[in-house]
Amino acid sequence: MRREGSAGTQQGRPQEPLRTEFEFELPRGFVDEAGTVHRNGAMRLATARDELLPLRDIRVRENPAYLSVVLLGRVITRLGTLPSVHDGTVENMFASDLAFLQDFYRQINAEGHTRAAVACPHCEESFEVELAGSRLGES
């Protein structure tokens, strides 16, 4: 007896390989000390450790809103040509970029992909759009 999905398929569709890193493009971009703007980056899937360790951080204990800054500093693997990304990088981002990254984090960690189901407001046809790597207002 063959189990559904056991041979790499699920409901007749080939199963996608597990993606652990996702590309993004910031709406504004992080400006470093030299004035260089960094927009393109990558974020990896979070682990339980990523979500638990920041809870020990004194800055998070004093201000729970700081949790997302510390967490994003752990899971952003690349941003432009910066040699590293950490919570100090994230706390110096524009608010619009921080909001974008918080939404992006939720999207890839809750659903495992960066596609969203949408419907055309005119004809009501349903389709998917790719959120990663696109600028706001572009499809």
Disulfide bonds with the S-S distance in Angstrom:
none
